[in-house]
Amino acid sequence: MTANEDVAAKVKQALDVAARCSAAETSDNYAVLSEQLEEIESLAKQVLQSHTSCGTLVGKLQNGSALTVDEMKALRTLIVGDADYYLKYDDDFDRSKTELGRILDQLRRFSSGELDAEALMHLGLLCQEACSVLIPTGHYLEQKERVRRFEEATRGPIDREAGRVLAEILNDMIAR
C-alpha cells in the first residue's frame, strides 16, 4: 500500500467513526475520533516530508546555498503551509470576534458591583464562554504571525545564520 493509500484508508476510518459519533453522541466516540484525526495529521505530515526532499533542503540551508523557487515553495509548505491553509479556510475569526463582543457587552452589566449568587454564576459562565472564544481567536492570530515572520525571514536571500535556523526547524519537524 502506498503512503497516499494509507492516508486515504485512515481518512475513511475516521469518517466511519464520525458517522458513529453522529449516531451515538458519546464522549468515548468523540475521543476515538479525536485520536484518529491526530493520527491522520501526523501521517499526513510524514508523507508530506517524504514527498519533499527535506535532506536536500536542510543541506542547502546549512551550507548557505541559494534555494530554487521550487525549493522555497517546499520550504514554505513545510514550515508554514499549515498556517497558510488555516488562514485561507478559517471563517471563525470574525465570528469569534463578534461573539466575544457580545459576551463583553453582557459583562459590562456586572461592573456595578451589585452581585448576588445568581449574578455571580452568570458572570462565571460568561467568563468561561469568553475564554472558549479566545482559544480559536488566539490560534488564528498565532498562525497569522507565523506566516508574517516566515515571510520577513525569507524576503530576499537567506543568509547563513537564517539558513541554519531554518535547517534546525526542518530537522526538528523531521524528528517528530
C-alpha positions in Angstrom: 0.0 0.0 0.0 1.4 3.4 -1.0 1.7 6.2 1.6 -1.2 8.1 -0.1 -3.4 5.0 0.0 -2.5 4.6 3.7 -3.6 8.2 4.4 -6.8 7.7 2.4 -7.6 4.5 4.3 -7.1 6.3 7.7 -9.4 9.1 6.5 -12.1 6.5 5.6 -11.8 5.0 9.1 -12.1 8.4 10.7 -15.2 9.2 8.6 -16.7 5.9 9.8 -16.0 6.9 13.4 -17.5 10.3 12.7 -20.7 8.6 11.5 -20.8 6.7 14.7 -20.4 10.0 16.6 -23.5 11.3 14.8 -25.5 8.1 15.5 -24.4 7.9 19.2 -23.1 11.1 20.7 -20.9 9.8 23.4 -17.7 11.3 24.8 -15.9 7.9 24.1 -16.9 8.1 20.4 -15.6 11.6 20.1 -12.4 10.7 21.9 -11.8 7.9 19.4 -12.5 10.4 16.5 -10.0 12.9 18.0 -7.3 10.2 18.3 -7.8 9.1 14.7 -7.7 12.7 13.4 -4.5 13.3 15.3 -3.0 10.1 13.7 -4.1 11.4 10.3 -2.5 14.7 10.9 0.8 13.1 11.9 0.7 10.7 9.0 0.0 13.5 6.6 3.0 15.4 7.8 5.2 12.4 7.5 4.0 11.7 3.9 4.5 15.4 3.1 8.1 15.3 4.4 8.8 12.2 2.3 7.4 13.9 -0.8 9.8 16.8 -0.4 13.5 16.3 -0.3 14.0 17.6 3.2 17.5 16.4 3.3 18.5 18.4 0.3 16.8 21.5 1.7 18.5 21.1 5.1 21.9 20.6 3.4 21.5 23.7 1.2 20.3 25.8 4.2 23.1 24.7 6.4 25.7 25.4 3.7 24.2 28.8 2.9 23.4 27.7 -0.7 20.7 29.6 -2.6 17.4 27.8 -2.9 15.5 27.5 -6.2 11.9 28.8 -6.5 10.6 25.3 -6.1 12.7 24.7 -3.0 11.5 27.9 -1.5 7.9 26.8 -2.1 8.7 23.5 -0.5 10.3 25.2 2.5 7.3 27.4 2.9 4.9 24.4 2.7 6.9 22.5 5.3 7.3 25.4 7.8 4.1 27.5 7.5 1.9 25.5 5.0 -0.5 24.5 7.7 -0.8 28.2 8.8 -1.4 29.3 5.2 -4.2 26.8 4.8 -5.7 27.6 8.2 -5.8 31.4 7.4 -7.2 30.7 3.9 -10.1 28.5 5.1 -10.8 29.7 8.6 -14.1 31.5 8.8 -14.3 31.6 12.6 -12.1 34.6 13.3 -14.7 37.3 12.5 -17.5 35.2 14.1 -15.3 34.7 17.3 -14.6 38.5 17.5 -18.4 39.2 17.2 -19.2 36.6 19.8 -16.5 38.0 22.2 -18.0 41.5 21.7 -21.4 40.1 22.6 -20.1 38.5 25.8 -18.1 41.6 26.8 -21.3 43.6 26.4 -23.0 41.3 28.8 -20.1 41.5 31.2 -20.5 45.3 31.4 -23.8 44.8 33.3 -21.8 43.2 36.1 -19.4 46.2 36.6 -21.8 47.9 39.0 -20.6 45.7 41.8 -24.0 44.5 43.0 -23.8 40.8 42.5 -26.0 38.1 44.1 -25.4 34.4 43.8 -27.3 34.1 40.5 -25.4 37.1 39.0 -22.1 35.6 40.1 -23.0 32.2 38.5 -23.9 34.0 35.3 -20.7 36.1 35.4 -18.6 32.9 35.8 -20.3 31.3 32.8 -19.8 34.4 30.7 -16.1 34.4 31.5 -15.9 30.7 30.7 -17.6 31.4 27.3 -15.3 34.3 26.6 -12.2 32.1 27.3 -13.5 29.4 25.0 -14.0 32.0 22.2 -10.5 33.4 22.8 -8.9 30.0 22.0 -9.6 29.9 18.3 -9.1 33.7 18.1 -5.6 33.4 19.6 -4.8 30.4 17.4 -5.8 32.3 14.2 -3.6 35.3 15.2 -0.7 32.9 16.1 -0.9 31.4 12.6 -1.0 34.8 11.0 2.1 35.9 13.0 3.9 32.7 12.0 3.3 33.4 8.3 4.4 37.0 8.7 7.6 36.1 10.5 8.4 33.4 7.8 7.8 36.0 5.0 10.0 38.5 6.7 12.8 35.9 7.3 12.7 34.8 3.7 12.2 38.1 1.9 15.4 38.3 -0.1 18.4 36.0 0.1 18.6 33.7 3.1 21.9 34.4 4.9 23.9 31.6 6.5 22.6 32.2 10.1 18.9 32.3 8.9 19.6 29.1 6.8 20.9 27.3 9.9 17.8 28.3 11.9 15.5 27.1 9.1 17.5 23.9 8.8 17.1 23.4 12.5 13.4 23.9 12.3 13.2 21.3 9.5 15.3 18.8 11.4 13.0 19.3 14.5 10.0 18.7 12.2 11.5 15.5 10.8 12.4 14.2 14.3 8.8 14.5 15.5 
